[in-house]
Amino acid sequence: MHSAATLSPRPCRACGACGADEPAVCHHQKFVVPGGYPLPAAYDILTCRRCGFVYADPPATQADYDLFYGQWSKYDDGNTATGSGLSPYDAARLATTAQDIARALPSKTVSILDAGCATGGLLAALRKQGFSSVTGLDPSPRCVAACRDRGFSAYVGTIASVSEDMPKFGCMVFSHVLEHVFDIPAFFAAIQRLLVPGGYICIETPDASCYVDHLSSPFQEFNTKYINHFSARALKNTARRFGFSSVLVEQKVLQTSADVSYPAVFGIFRDLGVAASRSEVIRDPDLPARIEAYIQASTAMFERIGLHLAAELQNTKTMILWGAGQLAMKLLVLPCLERIQIRAVVDNNSVLRGKTVRGAPVVGPPEIGDFSEPIVITTQLHADEIAAQIRQMGLKNSVVQLLPKAEGRGA
C-alpha cells in the first residue's frame, strides 16, 4: 500500500465525474479474495487531476460487477443485510431517505423505481410516506423474490439489462448504488432510457470527504465493492455532466449501530436534457486532501493491527479465521498472516458457504467444534460478541482479536 501520488500510466476507466483520463495514483489496494470471486484482487485508487474526484481503477468490466451482485450478494439475507429495513438502525436510515425524497418531489403520485432495492426496505419506507407507485429492481433474484413477498412489484436485473417493455418512471432512486458502478457513462445512459423527460433521480452514497472522521477499520471504504468515492461536489459534477441539475444536495451521518456511524451525501437532481460543457466542471477543493488524510490514518491503523497479530501469532502454524468479509480480504495480505495456513473460515453469510479462502473452506460456526487452532476474529465491530459466542459454544481455542481491547474500535 502506498499514498505517494504518481501519474497513472493507462487507467482502465476515465473519471466518472468529468470524463478526464489523466489521473494521479494515490494508493494501491490489495486483497485475498475467495475462490471464484468475480472482482479483482488489487487496484489503484486514482485522483482526477481536473475535478478532484477519487475512484478505484480495477482491471474489470461492468459485467464483472453485475455478476457479483447477481450471484454473491450479501443483501439477499434480510435478517442480516442492510436494505431490508428490519433492524432498527437500517429502518431509521431508510425512513430518513424516504423523507428526503418526499420533501423534494412535487407529488406523491410520481412513479418511483428503486434500483438496487435489496429486499425492499426503502420501498416500504416510501409507501409509508404516501407514495402510491413504487417498484423495485435488483440483480439478485432472491432479493426480488423477497420484495414480491412483501407485496411490491419488482424486476430482476440492472437498469442496463431490463427489457424493452419496462415502463418509464418519474423518479429513479439509487440508494448506495453509484459507488459500486464501474461504467458511469453507461449507467446514466440507461437512466435516460427509463426516466420520463424532466424526471428526477435521487442518489445517496457514502461521503468520501468525511471518511477520515468516521474511521473504524483500516481502508474500510477501499474494498472490492466501493469503486467511486463521492463528495457533495463530486456528486453534483457527475449529475451535471449527464444533464441533471441539482434540486437538493445534503451531507448526513447515518447510524448503523449503537457504536458505529458513517457519512453520506444525498442528492436529488432533475433532468435538464442538456449535458454540461467541460467549462462547467467545478473542481472539488477538499476531497483529494481528505482522502490523503484517510489513507494515512488507515495505514497507521493497519500497521498497528499487523504488529499486534504478529506478536499474538508468532508461533502459530495453522489458524481459523472468523469472518470472510472485506476487512478479512485486506488483512490476509499481512506478512504475519500470509505465512500461516488457514484450517477453516467461519462466516454467517450463507452466500459464502461452500466457497474457499486461500484454499480453506468457508463454514458455519458449528463446523469447527473439533478444531483446536487459534481463532482470529477478523472484525472489530462485533469482536467481543463473537468471542463470547465462541465461549458459549464450549470451544477452548485461543481467541485473537485485531487490536488490544484498549485500542479496539467498531468496524
URGIBEL-V183024 format. One record per run of one state. SS is the DSSP state (~ for helix, > for strand, _ for the rest). FROM is the first residue (numbers start at 0). TO is the last residue. If there is no record, write none. Layout:
ss=SS from=FROM to=TO
ss=SS from=FROM to=TO
//
This chain:
ss=_ from=0 to=4
ss=> from=5 to=6
ss=_ from=7 to=22
ss=> from=23 to=29
ss=_ from=30 to=40
ss=> from=41 to=46
ss=_ from=47 to=52
ss=> from=53 to=57
ss=_ from=58 to=60
ss=~ from=61 to=70
ss=_ from=71 to=72
ss=~ from=73 to=75
ss=_ from=76 to=86
ss=~ from=87 to=103
ss=_ from=104 to=110
ss=> from=111 to=114
ss=_ from=115 to=119
ss=~ from=120 to=127
ss=_ from=128 to=132
ss=> from=133 to=137
ss=_ from=138 to=139
ss=~ from=140 to=148
ss=_ from=149 to=151
ss=> from=152 to=155
ss=_ from=156 to=167
ss=> from=168 to=174
ss=_ from=175 to=176
ss=~ from=177 to=179
ss=_ from=180 to=182
ss=~ from=183 to=193
ss=> from=194 to=205
ss=_ from=206 to=206
ss=~ from=207 to=213
ss=_ from=214 to=226
ss=> from=227 to=228
ss=_ from=229 to=230
ss=~ from=231 to=240
ss=_ from=241 to=242
ss=> from=243 to=254
ss=_ from=255 to=259
ss=> from=260 to=270
ss=_ from=271 to=276
ss=~ from=277 to=279
ss=_ from=280 to=285
ss=~ from=286 to=311
ss=_ from=312 to=316
ss=> from=317 to=321
ss=_ from=322 to=324
ss=~ from=325 to=330
ss=_ from=331 to=333
ss=~ from=334 to=337
ss=_ from=338 to=339
ss=> from=340 to=345
ss=_ from=346 to=348
ss=~ from=349 to=351
ss=_ from=352 to=354
ss=> from=355 to=356
ss=_ from=357 to=358
ss=> from=359 to=362
ss=_ from=363 to=363
ss=~ from=364 to=367
ss=_ from=368 to=372
ss=> from=373 to=376
ss=_ from=377 to=381
ss=~ from=382 to=391
ss=_ from=392 to=397
ss=> from=398 to=399
ss=_ from=400 to=410
//
